[in-house]
Amino acid sequence: MAKLTEEAIRPSELMTKQKVVALADIGRMLSKYEAFVAVSCPACGLNEATFKFVKNGIRYVDCVNCETFFVNPRPTPEVLAWFYQGSPNYAYWNNVIFPASEEVRRDKIFVPRVDRLLELCNKYKIEKKSLLEIGAGFGTFCAELKSRNVFSRIVAVEPTPDLAETCRGRGLEVIEKPVEQIQLDSKDLFDVIASFEVIEHLFAPADFIGAAINLLKPGGILMMTCPNGKGFDVETLGVISDTVDHEHLNYFNQESLAKLLNDKGLKVLECFTPGVLDADLVRNKALSGLFDLSGTPFLQRVLIDEWDRLGSVFQAFLVKQGLSSNMWIVARKV
Ligand SMILES: [Zn+2]
């Protein structure tokens, strides 16, 4: 199977138009800047952070305690709800990019994601009766998982009406409201709660995790993915990393995310970075002239001159050492 590349999941022809709608979205978000509010660290709660950089008019800071970096001040939950409801960027992703790249996304992202989730369930001997995915989006993960016939019940939480409709169209059971508003009897709690690339978008990740815990059976597990703020592409590219965008408010690292889950009463089982795109992302920025490698001959050699020989082993090193920018965490409700 051909390996996953940035081009495969973000076709460049489509991404040019996407840049235009994303800029429109940044303008919409900035139009509410006066309603942004100051927050303390979303991971450890400390209210002491140093200026990091400004990107597209949005200010990022570093927590001096846990090294999480985050948008501060940030849009309120009300501004975020307004922002996502009317987002031309999201409409473009949902109507054009996801449909055009869905097959390759399923093969390269969702099939491995389902495989990994099932491996983790086996490893930790989790009952496979029920699974809840929070932020199901297009429903690709739930549909792929359903096709494996492992869980008796799979439920998609998707508050955005258009996306919820798409999920229902695939025959999925959907709860169309924010997770914070869901209440369940104890007999209806879930063995597994999964949430992929959601917490980096949230105003208050701690509240979201609290809500997820309320829907989890004792002994059940929560699995989440999000960017690793201390991963290779994010740290190397910094302000020009595409991971650093106006929608991503929180950039946890392995330690800070584990601390947050611990503080909420979960037992962290493992945290790892299985990302495959870091080297490709930095290489593409260099090849497109947006990132200068002339001051870093080592990176020039690995990412450009000897790419065929070193690219994949370098990425494998990043994964093994927890240095990729894509992170998973698995925690149990005790
Ligand atoms: Zn912190």
py3Dmol code that shows the C-alpha trace and the ligand (Angstrom):
import py3Dmol

protein = """\
ATOM      1  CA  MET A   1       0.000   0.000   0.000  1.00  0.00           C
ATOM      2  CA  ALA A   2       1.313   3.470  -0.861  1.00  0.00           C
ATOM      3  CA  LYS A   3       2.260   5.431   2.202  1.00  0.00           C
ATOM      4  CA  LEU A   4       0.224   8.253   3.620  1.00  0.00           C
ATOM      5  CA  THR A   5       1.305  11.645   2.369  1.00  0.00           C
ATOM      6  CA  GLU A   6       0.020  15.138   2.945  1.00  0.00           C
ATOM      7  CA  GLU A   7      -0.996  15.329  -0.748  1.00  0.00           C
ATOM      8  CA  ALA A   8      -3.155  12.200  -0.480  1.00  0.00           C
ATOM      9  CA  ILE A   9      -5.393  13.538   2.281  1.00  0.00           C
ATOM     10  CA  ARG A  10      -5.210  17.218   1.393  1.00  0.00           C
ATOM     11  CA  PRO A  11      -5.163  17.354  -2.422  1.00  0.00           C
ATOM     12  CA  SER A  12      -3.286  20.556  -3.289  1.00  0.00           C
ATOM     13  CA  GLU A  13      -5.738  21.603  -5.991  1.00  0.00           C
ATOM     14  CA  LEU A  14      -8.581  21.601  -3.463  1.00  0.00           C
ATOM     15  CA  MET A  15      -6.456  23.101  -0.723  1.00  0.00           C
ATOM     16  CA  THR A  16      -5.879  26.310  -2.709  1.00  0.00           C
ATOM     17  CA  LYS A  17      -9.597  27.103  -2.517  1.00  0.00           C
ATOM     18  CA  GLN A  18      -9.555  25.911   1.079  1.00  0.00           C
ATOM     19  CA  LYS A  19      -6.960  28.561   1.928  1.00  0.00           C
ATOM     20  CA  VAL A  20      -9.320  31.229   0.643  1.00  0.00           C
ATOM     21  CA  VAL A  21     -12.274  30.028   2.725  1.00  0.00           C
ATOM     22  CA  ALA A  22      -9.992  29.557   5.740  1.00  0.00           C
ATOM     23  CA  LEU A  23      -8.904  33.195   5.470  1.00  0.00           C
ATOM     24  CA  ALA A  24     -12.549  34.232   5.353  1.00  0.00           C
ATOM     25  CA  ASP A  25     -13.032  32.207   8.528  1.00  0.00           C
ATOM     26  CA  ILE A  26     -10.112  33.884  10.274  1.00  0.00           C
ATOM     27  CA  GLY A  27     -11.706  37.235   9.434  1.00  0.00           C
ATOM     28  CA  ARG A  28     -14.999  36.064  10.936  1.00  0.00           C
ATOM     29  CA  MET A  29     -13.285  34.934  14.102  1.00  0.00           C
ATOM     30  CA  LEU A  30     -11.287  38.174  14.425  1.00  0.00           C
ATOM     31  CA  SER A  31     -14.484  40.194  13.991  1.00  0.00           C
ATOM     32  CA  LYS A  32     -15.402  38.921  17.481  1.00  0.00           C
ATOM     33  CA  TYR A  33     -12.020  39.692  19.030  1.00  0.00           C
ATOM     34  CA  GLU A  34     -13.543  42.092  21.550  1.00  0.00           C
ATOM     35  CA  ALA A  35     -15.510  39.159  22.989  1.00  0.00           C
ATOM     36  CA  PHE A  36     -12.387  37.017  23.491  1.00  0.00           C
ATOM     37  CA  VAL A  37     -11.580  36.263  27.145  1.00  0.00           C
ATOM     38  CA  ALA A  38      -8.379  35.561  29.059  1.00  0.00           C
ATOM     39  CA  VAL A  39      -7.969  32.025  30.435  1.00  0.00           C
ATOM     40  CA  SER A  40      -5.468  30.146  32.556  1.00  0.00           C
ATOM     41  CA  CYS A  41      -3.641  27.060  31.269  1.00  0.00           C
ATOM     42  CA  PRO A  42      -6.164  24.539  29.834  1.00  0.00           C
ATOM     43  CA  ALA A  43      -4.004  21.638  31.076  1.00  0.00           C
ATOM     44  CA  CYS A  44      -2.677  22.526  34.547  1.00  0.00           C
ATOM     45  CA  GLY A  45      -4.783  25.589  35.390  1.00  0.00           C
ATOM     46  CA  LEU A  46      -1.827  27.815  36.240  1.00  0.00           C
ATOM     47  CA  ASN A  47      -2.349  31.453  35.393  1.00  0.00           C
ATOM     48  CA  GLU A  48       1.203  32.245  34.334  1.00  0.00           C
ATOM     49  CA  ALA A  49       2.145  32.127  30.687  1.00  0.00           C
ATOM     50  CA  THR A  50       4.688  33.820  28.452  1.00  0.00           C
ATOM     51  CA  PHE A  51       4.081  35.288  25.010  1.00  0.00           C
ATOM     52  CA  LYS A  52       4.881  32.804  22.216  1.00  0.00           C
ATOM     53  CA  PHE A  53       3.813  34.355  18.904  1.00  0.00           C
ATOM     54  CA  VAL A  54       0.961  35.959  17.004  1.00  0.00           C
ATOM     55  CA  LYS A  55      -0.491  34.271  13.953  1.00  0.00           C
ATOM     56  CA  ASN A  56      -3.301  35.781  11.898  1.00  0.00           C
ATOM     57  CA  GLY A  57      -4.028  38.248  14.679  1.00  0.00           C
ATOM     58  CA  ILE A  58      -4.413  35.499  17.283  1.00  0.00           C
ATOM     59  CA  ARG A  59      -2.123  35.418  20.302  1.00  0.00           C
ATOM     60  CA  TYR A  60      -0.450  32.222  21.552  1.00  0.00           C
ATOM     61  CA  VAL A  61       1.216  31.792  24.937  1.00  0.00           C
ATOM     62  CA  ASP A  62       3.330  29.132  26.671  1.00  0.00           C
ATOM     63  CA  CYS A  63       2.378  27.844  30.135  1.00  0.00           C
ATOM     64  CA  VAL A  64       5.487  28.302  32.285  1.00  0.00           C
ATOM     65  CA  ASN A  65       4.562  25.199  34.287  1.00  0.00           C
ATOM     66  CA  CYS A  66       3.531  22.428  31.860  1.00  0.00           C
ATOM     67  CA  GLU A  67       4.661  23.882  28.492  1.00  0.00           C
ATOM     68  CA  THR A  68       1.217  23.541  26.964  1.00  0.00           C
ATOM     69  CA  PHE A  69       0.791  26.393  24.534  1.00  0.00           C
ATOM     70  CA  PHE A  70      -2.595  27.915  23.902  1.00  0.00           C
ATOM     71  CA  VAL A  71      -4.611  30.739  22.435  1.00  0.00           C
ATOM     72  CA  ASN A  72      -5.039  33.520  24.976  1.00  0.00           C
ATOM     73  CA  PRO A  73      -7.244  35.516  24.978  1.00  0.00           C
ATOM     74  CA  ARG A  74      -9.617  33.121  23.214  1.00  0.00           C
ATOM     75  CA  PRO A  75     -13.129  33.042  21.761  1.00  0.00           C
ATOM     76  CA  THR A  76     -15.880  32.208  24.264  1.00  0.00           C
ATOM     77  CA  PRO A  77     -18.054  29.099  23.846  1.00  0.00           C
ATOM     78  CA  GLU A  78     -20.778  31.373  22.424  1.00  0.00           C
ATOM     79  CA  VAL A  79     -18.416  32.840  19.832  1.00  0.00           C
ATOM     80  CA  LEU A  80     -17.178  29.346  18.934  1.00  0.00           C
ATOM     81  CA  ALA A  81     -20.742  28.048  18.474  1.00  0.00           C
ATOM     82  CA  TRP A  82     -21.476  30.982  16.161  1.00  0.00           C
ATOM     83  CA  PHE A  83     -18.169  30.505  14.366  1.00  0.00           C
ATOM     84  CA  TYR A  84     -18.631  26.797  13.556  1.00  0.00           C
ATOM     85  CA  GLN A  85     -22.316  27.152  12.630  1.00  0.00           C
ATOM     86  CA  GLY A  86     -21.617  29.562   9.801  1.00  0.00           C
ATOM     87  CA  SER A  87     -18.126  28.517   8.791  1.00  0.00           C
ATOM     88  CA  PRO A  88     -17.506  28.585   5.014  1.00  0.00           C
ATOM     89  CA  ASN A  89     -14.325  26.603   5.718  1.00  0.00           C
ATOM     90  CA  TYR A  90     -16.254  23.770   7.370  1.00  0.00           C
ATOM     91  CA  ALA A  91     -18.855  23.821   4.623  1.00  0.00           C
ATOM     92  CA  TYR A  92     -16.041  23.454   2.074  1.00  0.00           C
ATOM     93  CA  TRP A  93     -14.423  20.572   3.957  1.00  0.00           C
ATOM     94  CA  ASN A  94     -17.770  18.811   4.359  1.00  0.00           C
ATOM     95  CA  ASN A  95     -19.023  19.382   0.848  1.00  0.00           C
ATOM     96  CA  VAL A  96     -15.811  19.155  -1.183  1.00  0.00           C
ATOM     97  CA  ILE A  97     -12.594  18.016   0.515  1.00  0.00           C
ATOM     98  CA  PHE A  98     -13.941  15.173   2.672  1.00  0.00           C
ATOM     99  CA  PRO A  99     -16.065  13.637  -0.115  1.00  0.00           C
ATOM    100  CA  ALA A 100     -13.189  13.964  -2.623  1.00  0.00           C
ATOM    101  CA  SER A 101     -10.622  12.438  -0.293  1.00  0.00           C
ATOM    102  CA  GLU A 102     -12.841  10.140   1.751  1.00  0.00           C
ATOM    103  CA  GLU A 103     -11.713   6.873   0.228  1.00  0.00           C
ATOM    104  CA  VAL A 104      -8.047   7.607   0.783  1.00  0.00           C
ATOM    105  CA  ARG A 105      -8.809   9.010   4.238  1.00  0.00           C
ATOM    106  CA  ARG A 106     -10.639   5.816   5.135  1.00  0.00           C
ATOM    107  CA  ASP A 107      -7.748   3.628   3.993  1.00  0.00           C
ATOM    108  CA  LYS A 108      -4.944   5.756   5.398  1.00  0.00           C
ATOM    109  CA  ILE A 109      -6.494   7.226   8.540  1.00  0.00           C
ATOM    110  CA  PHE A 110      -9.717   5.524   9.639  1.00  0.00           C
ATOM    111  CA  VAL A 111      -8.866   1.870   9.003  1.00  0.00           C
ATOM    112  CA  PRO A 112      -5.587   2.161  10.976  1.00  0.00           C
ATOM    113  CA  ARG A 113      -7.430   4.171  13.634  1.00  0.00           C
ATOM    114  CA  VAL A 114     -10.048   1.435  14.070  1.00  0.00           C
ATOM    115  CA  ASP A 115      -7.309  -1.233  14.102  1.00  0.00           C
ATOM    116  CA  ARG A 116      -5.447   0.653  16.796  1.00  0.00           C
ATOM    117  CA  LEU A 117      -8.533   1.221  18.912  1.00  0.00           C
ATOM    118  CA  LEU A 118      -9.442  -2.478  18.765  1.00  0.00           C
ATOM    119  CA  GLU A 119      -5.864  -3.479  19.669  1.00  0.00           C
ATOM    120  CA  LEU A 120      -6.004  -1.176  22.695  1.00  0.00           C
ATOM    121  CA  CYS A 121      -9.381  -2.626  23.764  1.00  0.00           C
ATOM    122  CA  ASN A 122      -7.875  -6.112  23.605  1.00  0.00           C
ATOM    123  CA  LYS A 123      -4.705  -5.070  25.384  1.00  0.00           C
ATOM    124  CA  TYR A 124      -6.657  -3.603  28.307  1.00  0.00           C
ATOM    125  CA  LYS A 125      -9.346  -6.313  28.224  1.00  0.00           C
ATOM    126  CA  ILE A 126     -12.183  -3.874  27.679  1.00  0.00           C
ATOM    127  CA  GLU A 127     -15.670  -5.262  27.110  1.00  0.00           C
ATOM    128  CA  LYS A 128     -16.754  -4.432  23.594  1.00  0.00           C
ATOM    129  CA  LYS A 129     -20.446  -3.864  24.116  1.00  0.00           C
ATOM    130  CA  SER A 130     -20.761  -0.156  23.513  1.00  0.00           C
ATOM    131  CA  LEU A 131     -18.718   2.700  22.101  1.00  0.00           C
ATOM    132  CA  LEU A 132     -19.475   6.402  21.910  1.00  0.00           C
ATOM    133  CA  GLU A 133     -17.591   8.661  19.528  1.00  0.00           C
ATOM    134  CA  ILE A 134     -17.694  12.344  20.478  1.00  0.00           C
ATOM    135  CA  GLY A 135     -17.347  14.599  17.451  1.00  0.00           C
ATOM    136  CA  ALA A 136     -18.153  12.001  14.799  1.00  0.00           C
ATOM    137  CA  GLY A 137     -18.116  14.488  11.911  1.00  0.00           C
ATOM    138  CA  PHE A 138     -18.668  12.683   8.648  1.00  0.00           C
ATOM    139  CA  GLY A 139     -19.168   9.359  10.476  1.00  0.00           C
ATOM    140  CA  THR A 140     -16.259   7.643   8.728  1.00  0.00           C
ATOM    141  CA  PHE A 141     -14.749   6.183  11.899  1.00  0.00           C
ATOM    142  CA  CYS A 142     -18.059   4.864  13.243  1.00  0.00           C
ATOM    143  CA  ALA A 143     -18.993   3.404   9.854  1.00  0.00           C
ATOM    144  CA  GLU A 144     -15.648   1.620   9.574  1.00  0.00           C
ATOM    145  CA  LEU A 145     -15.917   0.320  13.138  1.00  0.00           C
ATOM    146  CA  LYS A 146     -19.491  -0.838  12.526  1.00  0.00           C
ATOM    147  CA  SER A 147     -18.324  -2.833   9.492  1.00  0.00           C
ATOM    148  CA  ARG A 148     -16.076  -4.903  11.789  1.00  0.00           C
ATOM    149  CA  ASN A 149     -19.070  -6.201  13.817  1.00  0.00           C
ATOM    150  CA  VAL A 150     -17.189  -6.026  17.100  1.00  0.00           C
ATOM    151  CA  PHE A 151     -19.230  -3.602  19.232  1.00  0.00           C
ATOM    152  CA  SER A 152     -22.922  -4.343  19.775  1.00  0.00           C
ATOM    153  CA  ARG A 153     -23.743  -0.640  19.971  1.00  0.00           C
ATOM    154  CA  ILE A 154     -21.961   2.317  18.382  1.00  0.00           C
ATOM    155  CA  VAL A 155     -23.220   5.851  18.956  1.00  0.00           C
ATOM    156  CA  ALA A 156     -22.040   9.029  17.248  1.00  0.00           C
ATOM    157  CA  VAL A 157     -22.238  12.340  19.112  1.00  0.00           C
ATOM    158  CA  GLU A 158     -22.409  15.112  16.529  1.00  0.00           C
ATOM    159  CA  PRO A 159     -24.014  18.458  17.422  1.00  0.00           C
ATOM    160  CA  THR A 160     -23.671  20.025  13.948  1.00  0.00           C
ATOM    161  CA  PRO A 161     -27.015  19.391  12.135  1.00  0.00           C
ATOM    162  CA  ASP A 162     -25.571  18.783   8.626  1.00  0.00           C
ATOM    163  CA  LEU A 163     -22.971  16.345   9.909  1.00  0.00           C
ATOM    164  CA  ALA A 164     -25.465  14.582  12.171  1.00  0.00           C
ATOM    165  CA  GLU A 165     -27.653  14.066   9.100  1.00  0.00           C
ATOM    166  CA  THR A 166     -24.696  12.609   7.200  1.00  0.00           C
ATOM    167  CA  CYS A 167     -24.066  10.173  10.076  1.00  0.00           C
ATOM    168  CA  ARG A 168     -27.720   9.106  10.154  1.00  0.00           C
ATOM    169  CA  GLY A 169     -27.585   8.624   6.393  1.00  0.00           C
ATOM    170  CA  ARG A 170     -24.891   6.005   6.985  1.00  0.00           C
ATOM    171  CA  GLY A 171     -27.187   4.126   9.336  1.00  0.00           C
ATOM    172  CA  LEU A 172     -25.477   5.309  12.514  1.00  0.00           C
ATOM    173  CA  GLU A 173     -27.194   5.991  15.826  1.00  0.00           C
ATOM    174  CA  VAL A 174     -26.642   9.699  16.486  1.00  0.00           C
ATOM    175  CA  ILE A 175     -26.997  11.978  19.498  1.00  0.00           C
ATOM    176  CA  GLU A 176     -27.288  15.474  18.062  1.00  0.00           C
ATOM    177  CA  LYS A 177     -26.214  17.624  20.989  1.00  0.00           C
ATOM    178  CA  PRO A 178     -23.047  18.794  22.733  1.00  0.00           C
ATOM    179  CA  VAL A 179     -21.598  16.111  24.989  1.00  0.00           C
ATOM    180  CA  GLU A 180     -21.990  18.401  28.020  1.00  0.00           C
ATOM    181  CA  GLN A 181     -25.789  18.185  27.578  1.00  0.00           C
ATOM    182  CA  ILE A 182     -26.049  14.381  27.438  1.00  0.00           C
ATOM    183  CA  GLN A 183     -27.377  12.544  30.493  1.00  0.00           C
ATOM    184  CA  LEU A 184     -27.569   8.771  30.727  1.00  0.00           C
ATOM    185  CA  ASP A 185     -28.855   6.172  33.181  1.00  0.00           C
ATOM    186  CA  SER A 186     -26.067   4.072  34.647  1.00  0.00           C
ATOM    187  CA  LYS A 187     -27.209   1.027  32.620  1.00  0.00           C
ATOM    188  CA  ASP A 188     -26.601   3.011  29.407  1.00  0.00           C
ATOM    189  CA  LEU A 189     -23.000   4.046  30.117  1.00  0.00           C
ATOM    190  CA  PHE A 190     -20.320   3.164  27.557  1.00  0.00           C
ATOM    191  CA  ASP A 191     -17.366   0.766  27.638  1.00  0.00           C
ATOM    192  CA  VAL A 192     -15.318   2.988  25.342  1.00  0.00           C
ATOM    193  CA  ILE A 193     -15.451   6.684  24.578  1.00  0.00           C
ATOM    194  CA  ALA A 194     -13.392   7.882  21.654  1.00  0.00           C
ATOM    195  CA  SER A 195     -12.740  11.414  20.495  1.00  0.00           C
ATOM    196  CA  PHE A 196     -10.429  12.237  17.613  1.00  0.00           C
ATOM    197  CA  GLU A 197      -9.012  15.713  17.021  1.00  0.00           C
ATOM    198  CA  VAL A 198     -11.614  17.443  19.175  1.00  0.00           C
ATOM    199  CA  ILE A 199     -10.083  18.744  22.417  1.00  0.00           C
ATOM    200  CA  GLU A 200      -7.688  21.123  20.675  1.00  0.00           C
ATOM    201  CA  HIS A 201     -10.756  23.058  19.451  1.00  0.00           C
ATOM    202  CA  LEU A 202     -12.462  23.496  22.799  1.00  0.00           C
ATOM    203  CA  PHE A 203     -12.746  26.529  25.055  1.00  0.00           C
ATOM    204  CA  ALA A 204     -12.622  24.352  28.194  1.00  0.00           C
ATOM    205  CA  PRO A 205     -11.102  20.891  27.614  1.00  0.00           C
ATOM    206  CA  ALA A 206     -11.378  20.009  31.327  1.00  0.00           C
ATOM    207  CA  ASP A 207     -15.174  20.404  31.197  1.00  0.00           C
ATOM    208  CA  PHE A 208     -15.333  18.220  28.095  1.00  0.00           C
ATOM    209  CA  ILE A 209     -13.330  15.472  29.779  1.00  0.00           C
ATOM    210  CA  GLY A 210     -15.571  15.704  32.842  1.00  0.00           C
ATOM    211  CA  ALA A 211     -18.633  15.271  30.612  1.00  0.00           C
ATOM    212  CA  ALA A 212     -17.036  12.283  28.868  1.00  0.00           C
ATOM    213  CA  ILE A 213     -16.247  10.633  32.219  1.00  0.00           C
ATOM    214  CA  ASN A 214     -19.926  10.919  33.196  1.00  0.00           C
ATOM    215  CA  LEU A 215     -20.851   8.796  30.163  1.00  0.00           C
ATOM    216  CA  LEU A 216     -18.208   6.124  30.801  1.00  0.00           C
ATOM    217  CA  LYS A 217     -18.691   2.858  32.734  1.00  0.00           C
ATOM    218  CA  PRO A 218     -16.349   2.298  35.672  1.00  0.00           C
ATOM    219  CA  GLY A 219     -13.433   0.324  34.209  1.00  0.00           C
ATOM    220  CA  GLY A 220     -14.161   1.701  30.734  1.00  0.00           C
ATOM    221  CA  ILE A 221     -11.623   3.659  28.737  1.00  0.00           C
ATOM    222  CA  LEU A 222     -11.411   7.061  27.131  1.00  0.00           C
ATOM    223  CA  MET A 223      -9.247   7.349  24.013  1.00  0.00           C
ATOM    224  CA  MET A 224      -8.433  10.689  22.474  1.00  0.00           C
ATOM    225  CA  THR A 225      -6.132  12.060  19.808  1.00  0.00           C
ATOM    226  CA  CYS A 226      -4.914  15.629  19.388  1.00  0.00           C
ATOM    227  CA  PRO A 227      -1.850  17.529  18.188  1.00  0.00           C
ATOM    228  CA  ASN A 228       1.313  17.249  20.279  1.00  0.00           C
ATOM    229  CA  GLY A 229       2.553  20.791  20.835  1.00  0.00           C
ATOM    230  CA  LYS A 230       6.048  19.401  21.381  1.00  0.00           C
ATOM    231  CA  GLY A 231       6.031  17.255  18.243  1.00  0.00           C
ATOM    232  CA  PHE A 232       8.515  17.606  15.400  1.00  0.00           C
ATOM    233  CA  ASP A 233       6.510  19.511  12.835  1.00  0.00           C
ATOM    234  CA  VAL A 234       4.913  21.860  15.379  1.00  0.00           C
ATOM    235  CA  GLU A 235       8.169  22.694  17.161  1.00  0.00           C
ATOM    236  CA  THR A 236      10.242  22.897  13.984  1.00  0.00           C
ATOM    237  CA  LEU A 237       7.856  25.024  11.951  1.00  0.00           C
ATOM    238  CA  GLY A 238       6.458  26.987  14.897  1.00  0.00           C
ATOM    239  CA  VAL A 239       4.230  29.803  13.748  1.00  0.00           C
ATOM    240  CA  ILE A 240       4.134  28.516  10.135  1.00  0.00           C
ATOM    241  CA  SER A 241       3.038  24.982  11.076  1.00  0.00           C
ATOM    242  CA  ASP A 242      -0.363  24.307   9.529  1.00  0.00           C
ATOM    243  CA  THR A 243      -1.301  22.626  12.804  1.00  0.00           C
ATOM    244  CA  VAL A 244      -1.124  26.066  14.403  1.00  0.00           C
ATOM    245  CA  ASP A 245      -4.381  27.552  13.181  1.00  0.00           C
ATOM    246  CA  HIS A 246      -7.176  29.722  14.467  1.00  0.00           C
ATOM    247  CA  GLU A 247      -9.390  26.722  15.264  1.00  0.00           C
ATOM    248  CA  HIS A 248      -6.849  25.011  17.481  1.00  0.00           C
ATOM    249  CA  LEU A 249      -6.918  26.688  20.864  1.00  0.00           C
ATOM    250  CA  ASN A 250      -4.964  24.068  22.877  1.00  0.00           C
ATOM    251  CA  TYR A 251      -1.568  22.443  22.140  1.00  0.00           C
ATOM    252  CA  PHE A 252      -1.029  19.849  24.841  1.00  0.00           C
ATOM    253  CA  ASN A 253       2.027  17.631  25.147  1.00  0.00           C
ATOM    254  CA  GLN A 254       2.190  14.073  26.476  1.00  0.00           C
ATOM    255  CA  GLU A 255       2.896  15.091  30.060  1.00  0.00           C
ATOM    256  CA  SER A 256       0.399  17.946  30.248  1.00  0.00           C
ATOM    257  CA  LEU A 257      -2.469  15.969  28.758  1.00  0.00           C
ATOM    258  CA  ALA A 258      -1.743  13.049  31.081  1.00  0.00           C
ATOM    259  CA  LYS A 259      -1.779  15.427  34.039  1.00  0.00           C
ATOM    260  CA  LEU A 260      -5.124  16.867  32.972  1.00  0.00           C
ATOM    261  CA  LEU A 261      -6.697  13.388  32.753  1.00  0.00           C
ATOM    262  CA  ASN A 262      -5.166  12.397  36.080  1.00  0.00           C
ATOM    263  CA  ASP A 263      -6.519  15.533  37.706  1.00  0.00           C
ATOM    264  CA  LYS A 264      -9.994  14.617  36.437  1.00  0.00           C
ATOM    265  CA  GLY A 265      -9.691  11.244  38.193  1.00  0.00           C
ATOM    266  CA  LEU A 266      -8.773   9.020  35.257  1.00  0.00           C
ATOM    267  CA  LYS A 267      -5.872   6.575  35.324  1.00  0.00           C
ATOM    268  CA  VAL A 268      -3.688   7.191  32.284  1.00  0.00           C
ATOM    269  CA  LEU A 269      -2.694   3.867  30.703  1.00  0.00           C
ATOM    270  CA  GLU A 270      -0.547   5.170  27.898  1.00  0.00           C
ATOM    271  CA  CYS A 271       0.247   8.150  25.744  1.00  0.00           C
ATOM    272  CA  PHE A 272       2.080   7.826  22.440  1.00  0.00           C
ATOM    273  CA  THR A 273       2.638   9.626  19.133  1.00  0.00           C
ATOM    274  CA  PRO A 274       1.941   7.387  16.110  1.00  0.00           C
ATOM    275  CA  GLY A 275       1.898  10.257  13.571  1.00  0.00           C
ATOM    276  CA  VAL A 276       3.263   9.585  10.112  1.00  0.00           C
ATOM    277  CA  LEU A 277       3.296  13.020   8.536  1.00  0.00           C
ATOM    278  CA  ASP A 278       5.797  15.160  10.491  1.00  0.00           C
ATOM    279  CA  ALA A 279       8.791  14.769   8.208  1.00  0.00           C
ATOM    280  CA  ASP A 280       6.589  15.076   5.113  1.00  0.00           C
ATOM    281  CA  LEU A 281       5.007  18.299   6.421  1.00  0.00           C
ATOM    282  CA  VAL A 282       8.344  19.983   7.181  1.00  0.00           C
ATOM    283  CA  ARG A 283       9.816  18.771   3.888  1.00  0.00           C
ATOM    284  CA  ASN A 284       6.858  20.175   1.934  1.00  0.00           C
ATOM    285  CA  LYS A 285       7.208  23.564   3.626  1.00  0.00           C
ATOM    286  CA  ALA A 286      10.904  23.602   2.672  1.00  0.00           C
ATOM    287  CA  LEU A 287      10.242  22.501  -0.919  1.00  0.00           C
ATOM    288  CA  SER A 288       7.599  25.184  -1.338  1.00  0.00           C
ATOM    289  CA  GLY A 289      10.045  27.858  -0.178  1.00  0.00           C
ATOM    290  CA  LEU A 290       8.124  28.670   2.988  1.00  0.00           C
ATOM    291  CA  PHE A 291      10.727  27.245   5.365  1.00  0.00           C
ATOM    292  CA  ASP A 292      14.461  27.802   5.092  1.00  0.00           C
ATOM    293  CA  LEU A 293      16.712  24.836   5.852  1.00  0.00           C
ATOM    294  CA  SER A 294      19.964  26.612   5.005  1.00  0.00           C
ATOM    295  CA  GLY A 295      20.727  27.172   8.699  1.00  0.00           C
ATOM    296  CA  THR A 296      20.017  23.531   9.591  1.00  0.00           C
ATOM    297  CA  PRO A 297      22.195  21.321   7.348  1.00  0.00           C
ATOM    298  CA  PHE A 298      21.196  18.209   9.273  1.00  0.00           C
ATOM    299  CA  LEU A 299      17.515  18.731   8.447  1.00  0.00           C
ATOM    300  CA  GLN A 300      18.478  19.645   4.871  1.00  0.00           C
ATOM    301  CA  ARG A 301      20.181  16.255   4.562  1.00  0.00           C
ATOM    302  CA  VAL A 302      17.441  14.180   6.203  1.00  0.00           C
ATOM    303  CA  LEU A 303      14.438  15.908   4.659  1.00  0.00           C
ATOM    304  CA  ILE A 304      15.754  16.784   1.204  1.00  0.00           C
ATOM    305  CA  ASP A 305      19.174  15.499   0.078  1.00  0.00           C
ATOM    306  CA  GLU A 306      18.859  11.965   1.462  1.00  0.00           C
ATOM    307  CA  TRP A 307      15.066  11.827   1.784  1.00  0.00           C
ATOM    308  CA  ASP A 308      14.672   8.459   0.049  1.00  0.00           C
ATOM    309  CA  ARG A 309      17.122   6.829   2.425  1.00  0.00           C
ATOM    310  CA  LEU A 310      16.368   8.691   5.653  1.00  0.00           C
ATOM    311  CA  GLY A 311      12.819  10.076   5.465  1.00  0.00           C
ATOM    312  CA  SER A 312      10.920   7.039   6.675  1.00  0.00           C
ATOM    313  CA  VAL A 313      13.460   5.951   9.283  1.00  0.00           C
ATOM    314  CA  PHE A 314      13.550   9.479  10.649  1.00  0.00           C
ATOM    315  CA  GLN A 315       9.742   9.467  10.958  1.00  0.00           C
ATOM    316  CA  ALA A 316       9.919   6.069  12.657  1.00  0.00           C
ATOM    317  CA  PHE A 317      12.408   7.526  15.152  1.00  0.00           C
ATOM    318  CA  LEU A 318      10.029  10.416  15.922  1.00  0.00           C
ATOM    319  CA  VAL A 319       7.187   7.979  16.555  1.00  0.00           C
ATOM    320  CA  LYS A 320       9.238   5.678  18.752  1.00  0.00           C
ATOM    321  CA  GLN A 321      10.539   8.531  20.896  1.00  0.00           C
ATOM    322  CA  GLY A 322       7.164  10.248  21.363  1.00  0.00           C
ATOM    323  CA  LEU A 323       8.214  13.158  19.164  1.00  0.00           C
ATOM    324  CA  SER A 324       5.571  13.098  16.452  1.00  0.00           C
ATOM    325  CA  SER A 325       3.004  15.882  16.361  1.00  0.00           C
ATOM    326  CA  ASN A 326       0.052  13.489  16.412  1.00  0.00           C
ATOM    327  CA  MET A 327      -0.721  12.123  19.855  1.00  0.00           C
ATOM    328  CA  TRP A 328      -2.969   9.433  21.368  1.00  0.00           C
ATOM    329  CA  ILE A 329      -3.888   9.059  25.005  1.00  0.00           C
ATOM    330  CA  VAL A 330      -5.702   6.166  26.664  1.00  0.00           C
ATOM    331  CA  ALA A 331      -7.104   6.419  30.185  1.00  0.00           C
ATOM    332  CA  ARG A 332      -9.310   4.270  32.381  1.00  0.00           C
ATOM    333  CA  LYS A 333     -12.192   5.301  34.626  1.00  0.00           C
ATOM    334  CA  VAL A 334     -11.351   3.743  37.970  1.00  0.00           C
TER     335      VAL A 334
END
"""
ligand_1 = """\
1
ZN
Zn 0.049 24.454 32.238
"""
view = py3Dmol.view(width=600, height=400)
view.addModel(protein, "pdb")
view.setStyle({"model": 0}, {"cartoon": {"style": "trace"}})
view.addModel(ligand_1, "xyz")
view.setStyle({"model": 1}, {"stick": {}})
view.zoomTo()
view.show()
